[in-house]
Structures are given as C-alpha cells and as structure tokens.
Amino acid sequence: MTSTKVQVDIRNFELEDIKEWILSVGEPKFRAKQIFEWLWKKRAVSFDEMTNLSHALREKLAEHFIIRPIVLDIYQKSSDGTIKCRFVLHDGFKIESVLIPVEKDNRYTVCVSSQVGCSLSCKFCATGQMKRMRNLDAGEIYDQYVLINEICQETYDHPLTNVVYMGMGEPLLNYKNTMRSIELLTAPYGLNMAPRRITISTVGIAKMITKLADANTGINLAISLHAADDVKRNDIMPINETNNLQTVMDSLRYFYNTTKGRISYEYIAFKDFNDTIEDANKLAALCKYFPVRINVIEYNSIPGVMFVKSNTDTLDIFARHLKKKGIMMTVRRSRGKDIDAACGQLANQ
Ligand code: SF4
C-alpha cells in the first residue's frame, strides 16, 4: 500500500497493509500493531483517541484515512427484555441487530446482520421483501457486536456471551467479510472470543458450507430449514431449487466430519403448511446424518405475508412427536412480540 491523498476507511486494511504504510511515512513498524489494536480491541472511532501515537502521526493518519463506524438510530425494548436496534451506515443504508437475553441461563446473544437487504426472497421474511443493496464490510458486522455489547452491559450488567449471524442477509453470500468479522471477534488483536460462541445461520448453500468446513474456524452452523421436503421448501425458499435438501445434507455431513462443529436446524412452524405429524416425520428423517438439534420457532407474522403461526396446541403435538422419536429439540416462543421483531421489519420501515 502506498500513501495516497484519497481518504479510505482504514478498517478495510489488514495489518500487513498498515505496516507497509507506516514504513512509507517513516514510522517504526510496531506502530501498525498499536493502530490495529486501537481499531479492533478498543474500537477507536477517531484517530484522536489513539493517545499512545504522536500527535504528528495521528494527523498523518487523519489526512490519509477515515474510520466509518455504524451509528445507532432506533432502539426498541420489548417487555420480554429483547432489544432491537437499527443502525445507520456511512452511506445512509439501515440495518438491524437484536439482543436476546436469557437471564436465567446467563446467556446474552446478539443477532447480527451481514447484508443490507437480501437477494434470496424467502417468502416468509421481511428482509426478503427488500432488495439486496450491498454487503456489509467486516467492520460494520463487528460494530454491531460492540455496540450491542455496550447496551447489554448497560441494561443487564453482563457482556454478550454469544453471537449469531441470523439477521438481515445471507452470511455465506458475503463470505469474505463474514469470515473477516469472525477473525476480528476471535483474534487476540480483536475481541478474543471463543469460536464456539459464534454461529452462522444459513439457508443452506452447499458449496459455501463446504468452503466454510475447509476453513475449520471452530464455529457452529445453523440451517434455516423451515420445510423438510423439496416441494414445500421450493415453495417458500427459492434457494432450494439450486441447493436441494440432499445436496445440503451432504455438505452438512462434510462440515460435521471436518470440523465437529455443532449443527442445528431452525424450523419456523407455519399454520397448515409444515406443522403436521407427516412434516415432523420428514424432519426427523433429516436428523440421521449427523448429531443435530432442532429449534422449532414460533412465527412472527409480518404485514403482507400469507403465513401465520401455528396454533399452540398443534405446535405442542408436533414437538412431542419429535421428542418421542428421540430428537433433540427446543420450541422457541417468539420474542419481542410488542416490537418490530421479525427480521428486517425495523430496518424496512
Ligand atoms: S430468511 Fe434469510 S436468506 Fe431468506 S430472505 Fe430472509 S434474510 Fe434472506
């Protein structure tokens, strides 16, 4: 990297690039590491904060680079403790992140977005109604974690314990930035988080799951299944037409054999669509390939979408049937019903 007068976001550069720049302006190499730690360990949002650098170097940095953090725009807290935030990006786009506290288990999870909008058009999803505008860069994903962590500390006097890439967008279609953000969360120069506390949630893009397996980062994987046969899945998730269930299962088996990472299925129960005993049997059949846990989720209805949530009784019968078959499963009651809880609803406003 050579010095340039065009201001670019320094957070898009790797340590080696910053070292090169530091040497080009006549500073010792170790300064690059200090700058990197300010950016990723201490989340400095201006060069003035980097107080162990000389005034002259801070001025030089400000001449060449900018830092473009995301900014909190709307905050909503549900009566059940769920907190949803909308953030504005440097170019005016909006994304959302959700803090889901489970105080009795000391579990505080942030759900982060990976794209502005989404290209996959799942029929039941508020984000799917928006076009994909752009990928988030790694810093924008990392910022969601850091800002929600501050809110978590202030509200619950506890740091975040987990992160799931389950907000707006498909993380495996923004692979490079998703992986870099995981590096920032887990690296010693970043937040030093254990990879097992991170889960990527995907609709199931087989070749990207294989690639993720080969990267062997130690993270977990959640598959947004929502239907247990190809006909129904094609109907609600167009991605299934090019990545059918068998192909996805093959890639998951590879992921499990390669990484031994935890795999879970997310299954939103829709009334009269996927909540019968026959559906439960098909779902159970998809649990034979590797150890897997199923999260059956109550649907949060969104305006303009024909799906509604399953009746509580139907859902109980469905869950009992799976349990009788020895399937590890949990029913997740919908959270944040009194706020714009469905993914993409707040950002879409
Ligand atoms: S469910 Fe996920 S992949 Fe499908 S449209 Fe919504 S954000 Fe995109």
Boltz pocket constraint, residues with backbone or C-beta under 6 A from the ligand:
constraints:
  - pocket:
      binder: B
      contacts: [[A, 117], [A, 118], [A, 119], [A, 120], [A, 121], [A, 122], [A, 125], [A, 126], [A, 127], [A, 128], [A, 129], [A, 167], [A, 168], [A, 169], [A, 170], [A, 203], [A, 224], [A, 343]]
      max_distance: 6.0
